[in-house]
Every structure is written in structure tokens, then in C-alpha cells.
């Protein structure tokens, strides 16, 4: 999956590790309508799970060598560190006019 055309980055989380990742990211959560996310892994392995009933359940392992994980607006998802990891999330939306 890729971001739709016309979305632009507008915000970014701090860098997280396996010990600093917020608990809210480890359980099913969503982004708001119109907000897309890219999960960038800088080191290690991070499981990215889609847990939304509107999508087929899936899990991929993100690493520095894989494309970023794409987070769709309002779709339930969660992450799980698989050992030491460093990652951040970049948020995108359509440009406000």
C-alpha cells in the first residue's frame, strides 16, 4: 500500500524505542479521518498489525530495509517491537486550502 496522491507531511512523532513506545501504540488505535501515517523503522524489527474488521487481518515486520508501514485513516492498527527497535511515525494529510 502507498499513500494517495495529494497528501503532504504535516507532523512527526519523536523517535521511539522498545522501552519508550507509548502504550497506546501497542494496542489497537486509529488515526483520525483524513490522516495517513508512515511508520519508519530506523533500526531493528517492528511488527505492524491491521486489526480493523473492515480489512483482512494482517501483520508485517517492518525493518530499515522495508518500505515504511502505511497507516490508513480510521483503520484500527497496532505495533509491537520485536527486540531492540527505533522508529517514528510521519503523519500526512491533504493540503489545507
N, CA, C and O atoms as CSV, one atom per row, in Angstrom:
chain,resi,resn,atom,element,x,y,z
A,1,UNK,N,N,0.836,-1.172,0.000
A,1,UNK,CA,C,0.000,0.000,0.000
A,1,UNK,C,C,0.884,1.239,0.000
A,1,UNK,O,O,1.970,1.249,0.581
A,2,UNK,N,N,0.404,2.270,-0.655
A,2,UNK,CA,C,1.123,3.546,-0.705
A,2,UNK,C,C,0.169,4.674,-0.317
A,2,UNK,O,O,-1.047,4.491,-0.273
A,3,UNK,N,N,0.735,5.815,-0.044
A,3,UNK,CA,C,-0.073,6.990,0.262
A,3,UNK,C,C,-0.798,7.446,-1.000
A,3,UNK,O,O,-0.278,7.284,-2.104
A,4,UNK,N,N,-1.981,8.009,-0.850
A,4,UNK,CA,C,-2.658,8.548,-2.031
A,4,UNK,C,C,-1.956,9.812,-2.519
A,4,UNK,O,O,-1.245,10.476,-1.764
A,5,UNK,N,N,-2.164,10.126,-3.771
A,5,UNK,CA,C,-1.555,11.354,-4.298
A,5,UNK,C,C,-2.219,12.553,-3.632
A,5,UNK,O,O,-3.388,12.503,-3.249
A,6,UNK,N,N,-1.468,13.602,-3.504
A,6,UNK,CA,C,-2.002,14.840,-2.949
A,6,UNK,C,C,-1.881,14.999,-1.456
A,6,UNK,O,O,-2.242,16.052,-0.931
A,7,UNK,N,N,-1.384,13.990,-0.739
A,7,UNK,CA,C,-1.199,14.170,0.701
A,7,UNK,C,C,0.217,14.667,0.961
A,7,UNK,O,O,1.157,14.319,0.246
A,8,UNK,N,N,0.349,15.479,1.989
A,8,UNK,CA,C,1.623,16.097,2.342
A,8,UNK,C,C,1.942,15.828,3.807
A,8,UNK,O,O,1.027,15.753,4.627
A,9,UNK,N,N,3.235,15.680,4.159
A,9,UNK,CA,C,3.578,15.513,5.574
A,9,UNK,C,C,3.269,16.792,6.353
A,9,UNK,O,O,3.476,17.898,5.853
A,10,UNK,N,N,2.773,16.632,7.580
A,10,UNK,CA,C,2.493,17.809,8.403
A,10,UNK,C,C,2.981,17.668,9.837
A,10,UNK,O,O,3.054,18.663,10.557
A,11,UNK,N,N,3.319,16.448,10.271
A,11,UNK,CA,C,3.740,16.251,11.658
A,11,UNK,C,C,4.518,14.947,11.765
A,11,UNK,O,O,4.439,14.074,10.901
A,12,UNK,N,N,5.262,14.848,12.840
A,12,UNK,CA,C,6.082,13.656,13.053
A,12,UNK,C,C,6.200,13.411,14.553
A,12,UNK,O,O,6.313,14.351,15.340
A,13,UNK,N,N,6.172,12.134,14.940
A,13,UNK,CA,C,6.389,11.809,16.349
A,13,UNK,C,C,7.876,11.909,16.664
A,13,UNK,O,O,8.702,11.988,15.755
A,14,UNK,N,N,8.214,11.907,17.933
A,14,UNK,CA,C,9.621,11.717,18.289
A,14,UNK,C,C,10.037,10.294,17.915
A,14,UNK,O,O,9.198,9.461,17.573
A,15,UNK,N,N,11.297,10.036,17.983
A,15,UNK,CA,C,11.796,8.676,17.761
A,15,UNK,C,C,11.487,7.846,19.007
A,15,UNK,O,O,11.739,8.278,20.131
A,16,UNK,N,N,10.936,6.644,18.791
A,16,UNK,CA,C,10.623,5.727,19.881
A,16,UNK,C,C,11.554,4.527,19.839
A,16,UNK,O,O,12.099,4.181,18.791
A,17,UNK,N,N,11.731,3.892,21.009
A,17,UNK,CA,C,12.456,2.628,21.108
A,17,UNK,C,C,11.515,1.607,21.743
A,17,UNK,O,O,10.370,1.921,22.067
A,18,UNK,N,N,12.006,0.398,21.915
A,18,UNK,CA,C,11.192,-0.646,22.547
A,18,UNK,C,C,10.823,-0.282,23.989
A,18,UNK,O,O,9.847,-0.812,24.520
A,19,UNK,N,N,11.572,0.601,24.621
A,19,UNK,CA,C,11.270,0.994,26.003
A,19,UNK,C,C,10.509,2.310,26.100
A,19,UNK,O,O,9.930,2.605,27.145
A,20,UNK,N,N,10.497,3.103,25.037
A,20,UNK,CA,C,9.824,4.407,25.103
A,20,UNK,C,C,8.538,4.474,24.276
A,20,UNK,O,O,7.837,5.485,24.311
A,21,UNK,N,N,8.221,3.417,23.537
A,21,UNK,CA,C,6.997,3.434,22.735
A,21,UNK,C,C,5.794,3.617,23.652
A,21,UNK,O,O,5.659,2.899,24.643
A,22,UNK,N,N,4.915,4.571,23.333
A,22,UNK,CA,C,3.732,4.777,24.177
A,22,UNK,C,C,2.834,3.537,24.193
A,22,UNK,O,O,2.660,2.873,23.171
A,23,UNK,N,N,2.272,3.237,25.355
A,23,UNK,CA,C,1.408,2.065,25.494
A,23,UNK,C,C,0.235,2.108,24.514
A,23,UNK,O,O,-0.225,1.062,24.056
A,24,UNK,N,N,-0.240,3.285,24.196
A,24,UNK,CA,C,-1.385,3.412,23.284
A,24,UNK,C,C,-1.070,2.864,21.889
A,24,UNK,O,O,-1.976,2.407,21.191
A,25,UNK,N,N,0.189,2.904,21.478
A,25,UNK,CA,C,0.553,2.390,20.153
A,25,UNK,C,C,0.610,0.865,20.130
A,25,UNK,O,O,0.547,0.252,19.064
A,26,UNK,N,N,0.730,0.253,21.313
A,26,UNK,CA,C,0.848,-1.202,21.402
A,26,UNK,C,C,-0.507,-1.910,21.359
A,26,UNK,O,O,-0.567,-3.132,21.217
A,27,UNK,N,N,-1.590,-1.146,21.481
A,27,UNK,CA,C,-2.929,-1.732,21.380
A,27,UNK,C,C,-3.641,-1.078,20.198
A,27,UNK,O,O,-3.192,-0.055,19.681
A,28,UNK,N,N,-4.739,-1.669,19.782
A,28,UNK,CA,C,-5.454,-1.182,18.600
A,28,UNK,C,C,-5.857,0.284,18.775
A,28,UNK,O,O,-6.461,0.659,19.779
A,29,UNK,N,N,-5.516,1.091,17.796
A,29,UNK,CA,C,-5.839,2.517,17.798
A,29,UNK,C,C,-5.977,2.975,16.344
A,29,UNK,O,O,-5.667,2.221,15.421
A,30,UNK,N,N,-6.435,4.194,16.146
A,30,UNK,CA,C,-6.624,4.722,14.795
A,30,UNK,C,C,-6.032,6.116,14.673
A,30,UNK,O,O,-5.706,6.769,15.665
A,31,UNK,N,N,-5.903,6.548,13.433
A,31,UNK,CA,C,-5.683,7.959,13.160
A,31,UNK,C,C,-7.046,8.548,12.821
A,31,UNK,O,O,-7.987,7.814,12.518
A,32,UNK,N,N,-7.151,9.864,12.872
A,32,UNK,CA,C,-8.441,10.474,12.582
A,32,UNK,C,C,-8.701,10.502,11.076
A,32,UNK,O,O,-7.793,10.296,10.271
A,33,UNK,N,N,-9.921,10.753,10.725
A,33,UNK,CA,C,-10.321,10.816,9.330
A,33,UNK,C,C,-9.433,11.807,8.576
A,33,UNK,O,O,-9.213,12.928,9.035
A,34,UNK,N,N,-8.931,11.388,7.428
A,34,UNK,CA,C,-8.081,12.248,6.611
A,34,UNK,C,C,-6.612,12.210,6.955
A,34,UNK,O,O,-5.802,12.801,6.240
A,35,UNK,N,N,-6.238,11.529,8.035
A,35,UNK,CA,C,-4.836,11.466,8.461
A,35,UNK,C,C,-4.241,10.108,8.130
A,35,UNK,O,O,-4.730,9.072,8.581
A,36,UNK,N,N,-3.195,10.127,7.346
A,36,UNK,CA,C,-2.432,8.933,6.981
A,36,UNK,C,C,-1.142,8.933,7.784
A,36,UNK,O,O,-0.683,9.991,8.213
A,37,UNK,N,N,-0.554,7.773,7.992
A,37,UNK,CA,C,0.725,7.679,8.687
A,37,UNK,C,C,1.702,6.815,7.927
A,37,UNK,O,O,1.310,5.893,7.212
A,38,UNK,N,N,2.967,7.115,8.084
A,38,UNK,CA,C,4.053,6.264,7.582
A,38,UNK,C,C,4.905,5.891,8.783
A,38,UNK,O,O,5.419,6.766,9.479
A,39,UNK,N,N,5.057,4.595,9.028
A,39,UNK,CA,C,5.878,4.107,10.133
A,39,UNK,C,C,7.272,3.818,9.578
A,39,UNK,O,O,7.458,2.901,8.778
A,40,UNK,N,N,8.237,4.609,10.011
A,40,UNK,CA,C,9.621,4.472,9.546
A,40,UNK,C,C,10.447,3.756,10.626
A,40,UNK,O,O,10.572,4.257,11.743
A,41,UNK,N,N,10.998,2.611,10.301
A,41,UNK,CA,C,11.867,1.889,11.231
A,41,UNK,C,C,13.313,2.223,10.901
A,41,UNK,O,O,13.765,2.029,9.773
A,42,UNK,N,N,14.034,2.728,11.896
A,42,UNK,CA,C,15.435,3.127,11.711
A,42,UNK,C,C,16.403,2.023,12.098
A,42,UNK,O,O,17.511,1.954,11.567
A,43,UNK,N,N,15.992,1.155,13.023
A,43,UNK,CA,C,16.828,0.035,13.467
A,43,UNK,C,C,15.926,-1.026,14.071
A,43,UNK,O,O,14.916,-0.708,14.699
A,44,UNK,N,N,16.287,-2.277,13.881
A,44,UNK,CA,C,15.555,-3.369,14.493
A,44,UNK,C,C,14.341,-3.812,13.692
A,44,UNK,O,O,14.251,-3.591,12.484
A,45,UNK,N,N,13.398,-4.451,14.406
A,45,UNK,CA,C,12.203,-5.029,13.792
A,45,UNK,C,C,10.962,-4.590,14.562
A,45,UNK,O,O,10.948,-4.599,15.793
A,46,UNK,N,N,9.921,-4.205,13.825
A,46,UNK,CA,C,8.670,-3.759,14.421
A,46,UNK,C,C,7.517,-4.453,13.704
A,46,UNK,O,O,7.371,-4.328,12.488
A,47,UNK,N,N,6.700,-5.186,14.460
A,47,UNK,CA,C,5.511,-5.807,13.878
A,47,UNK,C,C,4.434,-4.734,13.755
A,47,UNK,O,O,4.185,-3.976,14.693
A,48,UNK,N,N,3.803,-4.683,12.588
A,48,UNK,CA,C,2.705,-3.751,12.315
A,48,UNK,C,C,1.488,-4.581,11.951
A,48,UNK,O,O,1.486,-5.301,10.952
A,49,UNK,N,N,0.448,-4.472,12.776
A,49,UNK,CA,C,-0.748,-5.290,12.584
A,49,UNK,C,C,-1.955,-4.437,12.239
A,49,UNK,O,O,-2.181,-3.384,12.836
A,50,UNK,N,N,-2.729,-4.906,11.262
A,50,UNK,CA,C,-4.033,-4.325,10.955
A,50,UNK,C,C,-5.059,-5.157,11.718
A,50,UNK,O,O,-5.127,-6.374,11.544
A,51,UNK,N,N,-5.856,-4.506,12.563
A,51,UNK,CA,C,-6.804,-5.211,13.426
A,51,UNK,C,C,-8.227,-4.724,13.222
A,51,UNK,O,O,-9.076,-4.919,14.091
A,52,UNK,N,N,-8.500,-4.099,12.100
A,52,UNK,CA,C,-9.798,-3.498,11.831
A,52,UNK,C,C,-10.727,-4.489,11.144
A,52,UNK,O,O,-10.302,-5.174,10.214
A,53,UNK,N,N,-11.984,-4.585,11.574
A,53,UNK,CA,C,-12.913,-5.525,10.935
A,53,UNK,C,C,-13.219,-5.173,9.477
A,53,UNK,O,O,-13.750,-6.007,8.744
A,54,UNK,N,N,-12.893,-3.955,9.047
A,54,UNK,CA,C,-13.122,-3.560,7.654
A,54,UNK,C,C,-12.003,-4.005,6.721
A,54,UNK,O,O,-12.097,-3.821,5.508
A,55,UNK,N,N,-10.957,-4.584,7.273
A,55,UNK,CA,C,-9.812,-5.057,6.482
A,55,UNK,C,C,-9.497,-6.493,6.894
A,55,UNK,O,O,-9.828,-6.924,7.999
A,56,UNK,N,N,-8.856,-7.218,5.994
A,56,UNK,CA,C,-8.378,-8.553,6.345
A,56,UNK,C,C,-7.280,-8.396,7.394
A,56,UNK,O,O,-6.412,-7.536,7.243
A,57,UNK,N,N,-7.295,-9.205,8.452
A,57,UNK,CA,C,-6.216,-9.112,9.447
A,57,UNK,C,C,-4.870,-9.378,8.772
A,57,UNK,O,O,-4.749,-10.263,7.925
A,58,UNK,N,N,-3.879,-8.608,9.156
A,58,UNK,CA,C,-2.547,-8.821,8.582
A,58,UNK,C,C,-1.489,-8.353,9.561
A,58,UNK,O,O,-1.745,-7.542,10.451
A,59,UNK,N,N,-0.305,-8.883,9.371
A,59,UNK,CA,C,0.860,-8.460,10.149
A,59,UNK,C,C,2.055,-8.463,9.230
A,59,UNK,O,O,2.294,-9.431,8.507
A,60,UNK,N,N,2.806,-7.379,9.258
A,60,UNK,CA,C,4.071,-7.333,8.527
A,60,UNK,C,C,5.154,-6.906,9.509
A,60,UNK,O,O,4.886,-6.212,10.489
A,61,UNK,N,N,6.364,-7.327,9.230
A,61,UNK,CA,C,7.516,-6.939,10.042
A,61,UNK,C,C,8.242,-5.833,9.287
A,61,UNK,O,O,8.736,-6.031,8.177
A,62,UNK,N,N,8.292,-4.677,9.913
A,62,UNK,CA,C,8.988,-3.527,9.332
A,62,UNK,C,C,10.422,-3.507,9.835
A,62,UNK,O,O,10.684,-3.775,11.007
A,63,UNK,N,N,11.346,-3.188,8.939
A,63,UNK,CA,C,12.767,-3.058,9.261
A,63,UNK,C,C,13.297,-1.832,8.514
A,63,UNK,O,O,12.565,-1.225,7.732
A,64,UNK,N,N,14.554,-1.464,8.746
A,64,UNK,CA,C,15.117,-0.359,7.966
A,64,UNK,C,C,15.176,-0.675,6.464
A,64,UNK,O,O,15.274,0.239,5.646
A,65,UNK,N,N,15.117,-1.948,6.103
A,65,UNK,CA,C,15.228,-2.338,4.698
A,65,UNK,C,C,13.889,-2.540,4.003
A,65,UNK,O,O,13.859,-2.856,2.814
A,66,UNK,N,N,12.778,-2.364,4.721
A,66,UNK,CA,C,11.456,-2.492,4.104
A,66,UNK,C,C,10.874,-1.104,3.879
A,66,UNK,O,O,11.303,-0.139,4.511
A,67,UNK,N,N,9.906,-1.003,2.986
A,67,UNK,CA,C,9.205,0.284,2.867
A,67,UNK,C,C,8.504,0.609,4.179
A,67,UNK,O,O,8.215,-0.295,4.963
A,68,UNK,N,N,8.227,1.886,4.431
A,68,UNK,CA,C,7.504,2.244,5.649
A,68,UNK,C,C,6.125,1.589,5.683
A,68,UNK,O,O,5.535,1.307,4.640
A,69,UNK,N,N,5.623,1.352,6.885
A,69,UNK,CA,C,4.263,0.859,7.042
A,69,UNK,C,C,3.291,1.991,6.795
A,69,UNK,O,O,3.472,3.089,7.321
A,70,UNK,N,N,2.252,1.740,5.996
A,70,UNK,CA,C,1.252,2.761,5.670
A,70,UNK,C,C,0.035,2.577,6.570
A,70,UNK,O,O,-0.561,1.500,6.620
A,71,UNK,N,N,-0.321,3.636,7.272
A,71,UNK,CA,C,-1.470,3.638,8.175
A,71,UNK,C,C,-2.604,4.394,7.492
A,71,UNK,O,O,-2.476,5.576,7.171
A,72,UNK,N,N,-3.712,3.695,7.276
A,72,UNK,CA,C,-4.886,4.325,6.667
A,72,UNK,C,C,-5.702,5.069,7.711
A,72,UNK,O,O,-5.733,4.658,8.871
A,73,UNK,N,N,-6.360,6.151,7.326
A,73,UNK,CA,C,-7.220,6.870,8.271
A,73,UNK,C,C,-8.315,5.961,8.840
A,73,UNK,O,O,-8.919,5.177,8.110
A,74,UNK,N,N,-8.555,6.069,10.105
A,74,UNK,CA,C,-9.622,5.406,10.878
A,74,UNK,C,C,-9.527,3.883,10.938
A,74,UNK,O,O,-10.442,3.245,11.457
A,75,UNK,N,N,-8.466,3.284,10.432
A,75,UNK,CA,C,-8.315,1.826,10.435
A,75,UNK,C,C,-7.557,1.401,11.701
A,75,UNK,O,O,-6.458,1.888,11.966
A,76,UNK,N,N,-8.155,0.490,12.476
A,76,UNK,CA,C,-7.511,0.009,13.706
A,76,UNK,C,C,-6.212,-0.721,13.389
A,76,UNK,O,O,-6.162,-1.585,12.514
A,77,UNK,N,N,-5.172,-0.358,14.114
A,77,UNK,CA,C,-3.866,-0.979,13.920
A,77,UNK,C,C,-3.080,-0.903,15.236
A,77,UNK,O,O,-3.449,-0.172,16.155
A,78,UNK,N,N,-1.996,-1.671,15.302
A,78,UNK,CA,C,-1.122,-1.677,16.484
A,78,UNK,C,C,0.284,-2.031,16.038
A,78,UNK,O,O,0.482,-2.585,14.956
A,79,UNK,N,N,1.250,-1.714,16.868
A,79,UNK,CA,C,2.634,-2.111,16.619
A,79,UNK,C,C,3.162,-2.887,17.807
A,79,UNK,O,O,2.646,-2.779,18.920
A,80,UNK,N,N,4.207,-3.678,17.552
A,80,UNK,CA,C,4.842,-4.446,18.621
A,80,UNK,C,C,6.330,-4.570,18.324
A,80,UNK,O,O,6.713,-5.179,17.325
A,81,UNK,N,N,7.175,-3.998,19.182
A,81,UNK,CA,C,8.612,-4.167,18.984
A,81,UNK,C,C,8.998,-5.641,19.047
A,81,UNK,O,O,8.474,-6.397,19.865
A,82,UNK,N,N,9.901,-6.032,18.193
A,82,UNK,CA,C,10.453,-7.385,18.205
A,82,UNK,C,C,11.933,-7.269,18.564
A,82,UNK,O,O,12.812,-7.433,17.718
A,83,UNK,N,N,12.179,-6.985,19.829
A,83,UNK,CA,C,13.539,-6.747,20.293
A,83,UNK,C,C,13.856,-5.264,20.218
A,83,UNK,O,O,12.954,-4.435,20.096
A,84,UNK,N,N,15.138,-4.928,20.291
A,84,UNK,CA,C,15.533,-3.523,20.211
A,84,UNK,C,C,15.071,-2.917,18.881
A,84,UNK,O,O,15.217,-3.530,17.824
A,85,UNK,N,N,14.513,-1.709,18.951
A,85,UNK,CA,C,13.992,-1.051,17.752
A,85,UNK,C,C,14.034,0.460,17.940
A,85,UNK,O,O,13.971,0.964,19.061
A,86,UNK,N,N,14.140,1.168,16.828
A,86,UNK,CA,C,14.000,2.636,16.794
A,86,UNK,C,C,13.077,2.962,15.629
A,86,UNK,O,O,13.304,2.504,14.510
A,87,UNK,N,N,12.038,3.751,15.884
A,87,UNK,CA,C,11.111,4.104,14.809
A,87,UNK,C,C,10.412,5.419,15.122
A,87,UNK,O,O,10.436,5.905,16.253
A,88,UNK,N,N,9.792,5.981,14.094
A,88,UNK,CA,C,8.949,7.160,14.262
A,88,UNK,C,C,7.814,7.080,13.264
A,88,UNK,O,O,7.864,6.303,12.311
A,89,UNK,N,N,6.783,7.893,13.490
A,89,UNK,CA,C,5.624,7.937,12.603
A,89,UNK,C,C,5.522,9.342,12.020
A,89,UNK,O,O,5.560,10.342,12.738
A,90,UNK,N,N,5.392,9.384,10.708
A,90,UNK,CA,C,5.224,10.648,9.978
A,90,UNK,C,C,3.762,10.731,9.530
A,90,UNK,O,O,3.254,9.801,8.903
A,91,UNK,N,N,3.085,11.839,9.847
A,91,UNK,CA,C,1.675,11.998,9.526
A,91,UNK,C,C,1.484,12.854,8.279
A,91,UNK,O,O,2.188,13.841,8.063
A,92,UNK,N,N,0.519,12.449,7.472
A,92,UNK,CA,C,0.232,13.116,6.203
A,92,UNK,C,C,-1.261,13.420,6.092
A,92,UNK,O,O,-2.092,12.709,6.658
A,93,UNK,N,N,-1.589,14.475,5.365
A,93,UNK,CA,C,-2.980,14.823,5.042
A,93,UNK,C,C,-2.990,15.669,3.782
A,93,UNK,O,O,-1.950,16.142,3.323
A,94,UNK,N,N,-4.163,15.846,3.240
A,94,UNK,CA,C,-4.285,16.722,2.075
A,94,UNK,C,C,-3.975,18.150,2.518
A,94,UNK,O,O,-4.284,18.553,3.639
A,95,UNK,N,N,-3.360,18.899,1.616
A,95,UNK,CA,C,-3.017,20.267,1.932
A,95,UNK,C,C,-4.271,21.078,2.228
A,95,UNK,O,O,-5.250,21.006,1.485
A,96,UNK,N,N,-4.244,21.839,3.297
A,96,UNK,CA,C,-5.382,22.680,3.655
A,96,UNK,C,C,-5.393,23.915,2.762
A,96,UNK,O,O,-4.358,24.541,2.535
A,97,UNK,N,N,-6.553,24.249,2.269
A,97,UNK,CA,C,-6.637,25.434,1.399
A,97,UNK,C,C,-7.480,26.515,2.011
A,97,UNK,O,O,-7.654,27.576,1.412
